[in-house]
């Protein structure tokens, strides 16, 4: 009897343990579904924020001057996609063949599950072949081309119609444009053409919008190779060229120029340089090399040295600035010294003085956005031709000693107005449509531009740039036009703009990354002409 009881007890225990995984699986499956739904909504709600630094991809903000912006576009085939990154790739699962497809009720639109994404974006020949360069007046220009912007439905869009989303969040274009785009077959929802803007959006809906894309010109100066080996590529970046695709720039970037003109592909940027900053720029050829050098960055084993030309006579002795820096606006790209900012430290040493301006060597010991430029402004010696931190918008003292006699809102308003008048909004990484009333500001900062200021600035921008609005009947005709010339498009607003090209010298800022040094490497670029002792350009 005792043996029998033990036998039944053993069977009971085994039955309990056999059933446990099934119960846990059911319980976890329900929790995971709710968690995924919550995370999806949370990510969607945060979709309007623009990341301070975008890696190898197009902008992720919804209000960057195109009718629809999304994640970086898919690249070539990848063996092992990683969730949560910038590219959309399929995610094969072990039981994909056994799982039944989800089908909706009769007449219900079925939403496919979101695709997996991986970190990093590799650009290949199919991307480089989208368009070509031409050179004119000392500028590198990109021929206009068609491009697909992609995005998943944001959490705040769920339950709203496409018409509502376009009319409230994408007011850079009139509704007649989007209606014409539908008739022209340029809007797709889950890879199916959109026929009616009244369709209601669901979670995980995937939108694709084909637009006619124009890029701002950059300097025609070549991207010169300083060094190349099996691990790294080192170049001398000219001023005005962004490192990687962002905002309105794609082909006019160092990444694309290296791929198209030097056949150097799948590079990993090891550090950032502002678009207007020139000098030493390093790329790793493999992820392993990238991780090794980034570890050296985290351990503070790397040294960077810059040279700049500043206003006035800089002190002869070495100067250390430790003022904290606060980001005023990520969207406009403006910072200032503020006690609430992040700790910073920069060492300065004057190299020469020509009676009007000084050449200064700069060694940043931290890596904050615009750190050298903001610290020089605070010291009263801004970079001679800095379009942001040597602007009259900061007041009579131009920010010296942190004295700014206006609010952040007033500062941003005046900076934008100044560059609108000069037709140089690209300096602020803005375009006219960013200022359209009703667009959500992607600024994650201590302040936001007031709505009435944005409306006023939008009116000014339209007058300044000579925008020619297309009548609704013209858009209707354009939607029926068979497009054969890629460089002009009947629906494109940019094609109707008349812009004056910048002068090549206006694309140069006197800040140059002179040297980048690590435990086992040191790369130096030539001293620019404006940093020579006998330079009298000021």
C-alpha positions in Angstrom: 0.0 0.0 0.0 2.8 2.4 0.9 4.5 1.6 -2.5 1.3 2.2 -4.3 0.8 5.6 -2.7 4.3 6.5 -3.6 3.7 5.5 -7.2 0.6 7.6 -7.5 2.3 10.6 -5.8 5.1 10.4 -8.3 2.7 10.3 -11.2 0.9 13.4 -9.8 4.2 15.3 -9.5 5.2 14.4 -13.0 1.8 15.5 -14.3 2.0 18.9 -12.6 5.5 19.6 -14.0 4.4 18.5 -17.5 1.5 20.9 -17.4 3.5 23.8 -16.0 5.2 25.0 -19.2 1.8 25.0 -21.0 0.2 27.2 -18.3 3.3 29.5 -18.1 3.3 29.8 -21.9 -0.4 30.8 -22.0 0.1 33.3 -19.1 3.3 34.8 -20.6 1.7 34.9 -24.1 -1.1 37.1 -22.8 1.2 39.3 -20.9 3.5 39.6 -23.8 0.7 40.6 -26.1 -0.4 43.4 -23.7 3.2 44.5 -23.2 3.8 44.6 -27.0 0.7 46.7 -27.5 1.7 49.1 -24.8 5.3 49.4 -26.1 4.0 49.9 -29.7 1.7 52.7 -28.5 4.5 54.3 -26.5 7.0 54.2 -29.3 4.4 55.7 -31.6 3.7 58.5 -29.3 7.4 59.3 -29.1 7.8 59.2 -32.9 7.7 62.9 -33.2 10.9 63.4 -31.3 14.0 63.8 -33.4 17.2 62.0 -32.2 20.2 64.2 -31.6 22.3 62.0 -33.8 21.1 59.8 -36.6 23.2 56.9 -37.7 23.4 55.9 -41.4 19.8 56.6 -42.2 17.2 59.2 -43.1 15.5 61.3 -40.5 13.0 59.7 -38.1 11.0 62.9 -37.5 7.6 63.3 -39.0 8.1 67.0 -39.7 11.3 67.3 -41.6 10.0 68.9 -44.8 8.6 65.9 -46.7 4.9 64.7 -46.8 5.8 61.6 -44.9 9.0 60.5 -43.2 9.7 57.2 -41.6 12.5 54.8 -40.5 15.7 54.4 -42.5 15.0 52.5 -45.7 15.8 48.8 -46.0 19.3 47.9 -47.2 20.7 44.7 -48.5 20.1 41.2 -47.2 21.1 40.6 -43.6 21.8 37.3 -41.9 20.7 38.0 -38.4 18.3 41.0 -37.9 18.2 42.5 -34.5 14.9 43.9 -33.1 14.6 47.5 -32.3 16.9 49.0 -34.9 16.5 51.3 -37.9 15.8 48.9 -40.8 12.7 46.9 -41.6 13.5 43.2 -42.4 11.5 40.0 -42.2 11.9 38.0 -39.1 11.7 34.3 -39.8 10.6 32.1 -36.9 11.0 28.4 -36.4 7.3 27.7 -36.5 6.4 30.2 -39.2 5.1 27.4 -41.4 2.8 26.0 -38.8 1.3 29.2 -37.6 -2.1 30.1 -39.1 -2.5 33.4 -40.9 -4.7 35.9 -39.0 -7.8 36.6 -41.0 -10.3 39.3 -40.3 -14.0 39.2 -40.6 -15.7 39.7 -44.0 -14.7 43.1 -45.4 -12.2 43.8 -42.5 -8.8 45.0 -43.5 -6.1 42.7 -42.1 -3.0 44.5 -40.7 0.3 42.5 -41.0 2.6 42.2 -38.0 5.4 44.7 -37.9 8.7 43.6 -39.5 11.8 43.2 -37.4 14.5 45.8 -37.6 18.3 45.7 -37.2 20.8 48.2 -36.0 22.8 50.1 -38.7 21.9 50.6 -42.3 24.1 49.3 -45.2 23.8 51.2 -48.5 24.5 49.3 -51.7 24.7 49.9 -55.4 20.9 50.1 -55.7 20.8 53.1 -53.4 23.8 54.8 -55.0 22.1 54.4 -58.4 19.0 56.4 -57.4 20.5 59.6 -58.9 23.7 61.3 -59.9 25.8 64.3 -59.2 26.7 67.3 -61.3 29.0 70.2 -60.5 28.1 73.9 -61.1 29.5 77.1 -59.7 31.8 75.5 -57.2 28.9 73.4 -55.8 28.1 69.6 -55.8 24.5 69.2 -56.8 22.2 66.2 -56.8 19.7 65.6 -59.6 16.1 65.4 -58.2 14.9 61.8 -57.9 11.9 59.8 -56.7 12.2 58.3 -53.2 10.0 56.2 -50.9 9.5 57.4 -47.4 8.3 54.7 -45.1 6.8 54.6 -41.6 4.7 52.5 -39.3 1.5 54.0 -37.9 2.2 56.2 -34.8 0.2 55.5 -31.7 -1.5 58.8 -31.9 -2.7 58.1 -35.4 -4.6 54.8 -34.5 -8.3 55.2 -35.1 -7.9 58.3 -37.2 -8.3 58.6 -41.0 -5.4 59.4 -43.3 -7.3 62.6 -44.2 -7.2 63.6 -40.5 -3.5 62.8 -40.1 -2.5 64.7 -43.2 -4.7 67.7 -42.3 -3.4 68.0 -38.7 0.2 66.8 -38.8 1.4 67.2 -42.4 0.2 70.7 -43.3 3.3 71.5 -45.3 1.2 70.4 -48.3 -2.5 71.3 -49.0 -5.0 68.4 -48.9 -5.3 68.8 -52.7 -1.7 67.5 -52.9 -2.5 64.3 -51.0 -5.6 63.7 -53.0 -3.6 64.1 -56.2 -1.0 61.8 -54.8 -3.7 59.1 -54.2 -4.9 59.4 -57.8 -1.3 59.2 -59.0 -0.8 56.0 -57.0 1.9 57.4 -54.7 0.4 56.5 -51.3 0.5 52.9 -50.1 -1.0 51.3 -47.0 0.5 47.9 -46.2 1.9 47.9 -49.7 -1.6 48.3 -51.2 -2.5 51.5 -53.1 -4.6 54.0 -51.1 -7.8 54.8 -53.0 -9.6 56.7 -50.2 -8.1 59.1 -47.6 -11.0 58.3 -45.2 -9.5 54.9 -44.4 -9.0 54.5 -40.7 -5.5 53.6 -39.5 -4.7 50.6 -37.3 -1.8 49.7 -35.0 1.2 48.4 -37.1 -0.2 49.8 -40.3 2.7 50.4 -42.7 2.7 53.5 -44.9 4.8 54.3 -47.9 4.8 57.6 -49.7 6.6 58.3 -53.0 7.9 61.8 -53.2 10.1 63.8 -55.6 13.2 64.6 -53.6 15.5 67.6 -53.8 18.7 68.0 -51.9 20.5 71.2 -51.0 23.9 71.8 -52.7 27.2 71.4 -50.9 30.7 72.4 -51.7 32.4 70.8 -54.7 35.5 70.2 -52.7 36.4 66.5 -52.9 36.3 64.1 -50.0 40.0 63.2 -49.8 41.3 59.9 -48.4 43.9 60.4 -45.7 44.4 56.7 -44.9 42.9 53.3 -45.6 43.7 49.8 -44.2 41.9 46.6 -43.5 40.3 48.2 -40.4 39.5 51.8 -41.0 39.0 54.5 -43.7 40.1 58.1 -42.7 39.0 61.1 -44.8 39.4 64.8 -44.8 35.7 66.0 -44.7 34.9 69.3 -46.4 32.7 71.8 -44.7 29.0 71.7 -45.5 28.7 68.0 -46.2 26.9 65.9 -43.5 28.5 62.6 -42.4 25.4 60.4 -43.1 21.9 60.8 -44.5 19.7 63.0 -42.4 17.0 65.5 -42.9 17.0 66.7 -46.6 20.5 65.2 -47.2 21.0 61.7 -48.6 23.3 61.6 -51.6 25.1 64.8 -50.7 26.7 63.0 -47.6 30.1 61.6 -46.9 28.7 58.1 -46.7 27.1 58.2 -50.2 30.1 60.1 -51.8 32.5 57.4 -50.6 30.2 54.7 -51.9 29.6 56.3 -55.3 33.0 57.7 -56.0 35.4 55.4 -54.0 33.4 52.2 -53.9 33.7 52.1 -50.1 30.5 50.6 -48.7 29.1 49.4 -45.4 31.2 51.8 -43.3 30.6 52.5 -39.6 31.1 56.1 -38.5 33.4 56.2 -35.5 32.6 59.8 -34.5 30.6 62.8 -35.6 31.5 66.1 -37.2 28.9 68.9 -37.6 27.9 69.5 -41.1 29.7 72.8 -41.3 32.9 71.4 -39.6 35.7 70.1 -41.8 38.6 67.8 -41.0 39.6 64.3 -39.9 36.7 61.8 -40.0 37.1 58.0 -39.3 35.1 55.0 -40.4 35.5 51.4 -39.3 35.2 48.7 -42.0 33.7 46.1 -39.6 31.4 46.1 -36.6 34.2 44.5 -34.5 36.6 47.4 -35.2 33.8 49.9 -34.5 33.1 48.3 -31.1 36.8 48.2 -30.2 37.3 51.9 -31.0 34.1 52.9 -29.3 35.3 51.1 -26.2 38.4 53.3 -26.3 36.1 56.3 -26.6 34.2 55.2 -23.4 37.5 54.7 -21.6 38.6 58.2 -22.7 41.7 56.9 -24.5 41.2 59.1 -27.6 42.2 62.7 -28.1 40.8 65.1 -30.6 42.3 68.4 -31.6 40.6 71.2 -33.6 41.7 74.5 -35.0 39.5 77.5 -35.6 39.6 81.3 -36.3 37.8 83.5 -33.8 36.8 87.1 -33.4 39.4 89.5 -31.8 42.6 88.9 -29.9 42.3 85.6 -27.9 44.4 85.5 -24.7 47.9 84.3 -25.2 47.9 81.9 -22.2 46.0 78.6 -22.2 42.3 79.0 -21.4 40.1 76.3 -19.8 36.3 76.6 -20.1 34.1 74.3 -17.9 30.7 75.9 -18.5 27.8 73.4 -18.7 25.9 73.3 -21.9 22.1 73.0 -22.4 20.4 72.1 -25.6 17.8 74.8 -26.4 16.3 73.0 -29.4 17.3 69.7 -31.0 15.1 70.6 -34.0 16.7 73.9 -34.7 20.1 72.7 -33.4 20.9 75.4 -30.9 22.7 75.2 -27.5 23.8 77.6 -24.8 25.7 77.8 -21.5 23.3 77.1 -18.6 23.8 75.9 -15.0 21.2 73.2 -15.8 23.2 71.9 -18.7 25.6 68.9 -18.9 29.2 69.3 -17.6 31.8 70.2 -20.3 35.5 71.1 -20.5 37.5 72.5 -23.4 41.1 73.6 -23.5 42.1 76.6 -25.8 45.5 77.8 -26.9 46.1 80.7 -29.2 48.4 79.9 -32.2 48.4 83.3 -34.0 46.8 86.8 -34.2 46.7 88.9 -37.4 45.4 92.1 -35.8 41.7 91.2 -36.4 41.2 87.6 -35.6 43.0 84.7 -33.8 43.7 81.1 -34.8 43.0 78.9 -31.7 43.8 75.3 -31.0 40.9 73.5 -29.2 41.0 70.3 -27.2 37.5 69.2 -26.1 37.8 66.8 -23.1 34.1 66.0 -23.3 31.9 65.6 -26.4 28.8 67.8 -26.1 26.9 69.1 -29.1 28.5 72.3 -30.4 30.8 72.3 -27.4 33.7 74.3 -28.9 31.4 76.8 -30.6 29.3 77.4 -27.5 32.4 77.8 -25.2 34.0 80.2 -27.6 30.9 82.3 -27.7 30.8 82.3 -23.9 34.4 83.5 -23.8 33.5 86.4 -26.1 35.5 85.1 -29.1 33.0 83.3 -31.3 34.2 81.6 -34.5 34.6 84.3 -37.1 31.9 83.1 -39.5 29.7 80.9 -37.3 26.2 81.3 -38.7 24.6 80.4 -35.3 26.8 81.5 -32.4 28.1 84.7 -34.0 24.7 85.9 -34.9 23.1 89.3 -33.9 20.1 87.2 -32.8 21.8 86.6 -29.5 21.7 90.3 -28.7 24.4 93.1 -28.6 27.0 91.0 -26.7 26.3 88.0 -28.9 26.1 85.7 -25.9 29.4 86.7 -24.2 29.5 85.6 -20.6 26.2 83.8 -21.1 24.3 87.1 -21.3 21.3 86.6 -23.5 18.7 89.4 -23.1 15.8 87.3 -24.4 13.8 84.2 -23.8 14.6 80.9 -25.6 11.5 81.3 -27.7 12.6 84.8 -28.8 16.1 83.6 -29.5 14.8 80.7 -31.7 12.4 83.0 -33.5 15.1 85.6 -34.3 17.6 83.0 -35.5 15.0 81.4 -37.8 13.9 84.8 -39.1 17.5 85.8 -39.8 18.3 82.7 -41.8 14.9 82.9 -43.7 15.9 86.4 -44.8 19.2 84.9 -46.1 17.5 81.9 -47.6 19.9 79.8 -45.5 17.5 77.7 -43.3 19.7 74.6 -44.1 22.2 76.0 -41.7 19.7 75.3 -39.0 18.8 71.9 -40.5 15.3 73.3 -41.3 13.2 73.9 -44.4 10.1 76.0 -44.8 7.7 73.1 -44.2 9.1 72.6 -40.7 7.6 75.9 -39.8 4.1 75.2 -41.1 1.5 75.9 -38.4 0.1 72.8 -36.7 3.2 70.6 -37.2 4.3 68.9 -34.0 7.6 70.3 -32.9 10.2 67.6 -32.4 12.1 69.8 -30.0 13.0 68.0 -26.8 14.4 71.0 -24.9 13.8 73.6 -22.3 11.5 75.6 -24.7 9.3 75.4 -27.8 8.5 77.9 -30.5 5.2 79.6 -30.0 2.5 78.7 -32.5 1.8 82.3 -33.5 5.5 82.8 -34.1 5.6 79.8 -36.4 2.6 81.0 -38.4 4.3 84.4 -38.8 7.5 82.8 -39.8 5.8 80.5 -42.3 4.2 83.5 -44.0 7.6 85.2 -44.2 9.3 82.1 -45.6 6.7 81.9 -48.4 7.3 85.5 -49.3 11.0 85.2 -49.2 11.4 82.0 -51.2 8.8 82.9 -53.8 6.7 79.7 -53.3 4.2 79.4 -56.1 1.1 77.6 -54.8 -0.5 75.2 -57.2 -4.2 75.5 -57.7 -6.3 72.4 -56.9 -7.3 72.1 -60.6 -3.6 72.1 -61.5 -2.9 69.3 -59.1 -5.8 67.3 -60.6 -4.2 67.6 -64.0 -0.8 66.8 -62.7 -2.1 63.6 -61.1 -3.1 62.3 -64.5 0.2 63.3 -66.1 2.5 60.4 -67.1 5.9 61.3 -65.6 8.8 60.6 -67.9 11.3 63.1 -66.7 12.7 62.3 -63.2 14.1 65.7 -62.7 10.8 67.5 -62.8 7.5 66.4 -61.2 4.1 68.0 -61.7 3.1 67.4 -58.0 6.4 68.6 -56.5 6.3 71.9 -54.6 10.2 72.1 -54.7 10.1 72.1 -58.5 8.1 75.4 -58.4 10.5 77.1 -56.0 13.1 79.6 -57.2 16.2 79.4 -55.0 19.4 81.3 -55.2 22.5 79.1 -54.9 24.8 79.8 -52.0 28.3 81.0 -52.7 31.0 78.3 -52.1 32.7 80.5 -49.5 29.4 80.8 -47.6 29.4 77.0 -47.0 32.7 77.1 -45.1 32.9 77.6 -41.3 36.3 78.2 -39.7 36.3 75.1 -37.5 38.5 72.2 -38.6 39.2 68.8 -36.9 43.0 68.7 -37.2 43.9 65.5 -35.4 42.4 62.3 -34.1 44.6 60.2 -31.9 44.2 56.8 -30.1 46.5 54.3 -28.3 47.7 52.8 -31.6 46.9 55.4 -34.3 47.1 59.1 -35.1 45.6 60.8 -38.1 46.2 64.4 -39.1 44.7 66.5 -41.8 46.4 69.5 -43.5 45.9 72.9 -41.9 43.2 74.8 -43.9 44.1 78.0 -45.8 42.1 80.3 -43.4 44.3 79.0 -40.5 47.6 80.2 -42.0 49.5 83.0 -40.3 49.4 85.3 -43.3 45.7 84.9 -44.0 43.9 88.3 -44.3 40.4 87.2 -45.4 38.8 89.0 -42.5 
